[in-house]
Amino acid sequence: MAEDATHFAMLLVPGMTQLDFTGPYEVFARCPEARVHLVWKSLDPVVTEHGLTIMPSATLDSIAWADVLFVPGGRGINALLNDPEVLAWIRKVANGAAYVASVCTGALVLGAAGLLKGKRATTHWTAMDMLPMLGAVPVHERVVMDGNLITGGGVTAGIDFALRLAGDMFGEEVGQSIQLGIEYNPAPPYVSGHPCIAPPSVTSALRERIEPRQGERWGQVALAARRLGLIG
């Protein structure tokens, strides 16, 4: 890999939420001298949660280091929480990275790799209660930085965290220029983007709809926590 470039290793996850991935990708790709690697176990197409297909550009075996390591979230992360191949790769790349990052429930994957112990972190609101099981200190903020660890909340927070990372790495003017270039100027039509402001009936209906996935995820998080020696 070119040493004069900034290398971003973005883990592709089958069944991930595509905006978790494509939001940060749009920001990373606009950074100066950026080289963005879309990484998975093979070069076969990766199908996201709702069917969008993304082609990997590198495999786990071909990427041993990067300046920035990034993990997205979504339904597909449940399968990674105790995947030894993926977790070993995350630990290896994180060891030499200038920044280790996640958005949404990607934070749980970092935690399952043992990278959140004693760290302040955020994630999607449905997974905040899972962070302590993986050794993290949950923080109810949209973007949280703790040393070289930077985590974003749910889905759209990926754009926020990526812009903040761009500003931290290359200066605020670069971050501002990228934000202007993508016209990131949100004005949502509804006041319902978080349980603290959404109508209770909307929140309840969503919780009920995702309960099966949540039950599976709690089980995988508990298994990862036992593997890490964080719970008995």
Buried (B, 14 or more C-beta within 10 A) or exposed (E): BEEEBBBBBBBBBBBBBBBBBBBBBBBBEBBEEBBBBBBBBEEEEBBBBEEBEBEBBBBBEEBEBBBBBBBBBBBBBBBBBBBEEBBEBBBBBBEEBBBBBBBBBBBBBBBBBBBBEEBBBBBBBBBBEBBBBBBBBBBEBBBBBBEBBBBBBBBBBBBBBBBBBBBBBBEEEBBEBBBEEBEBEEEEEEEEBEBEEBEEEEBEEBEEEEEEEBEBBBEBBBBBBEBBEBBE
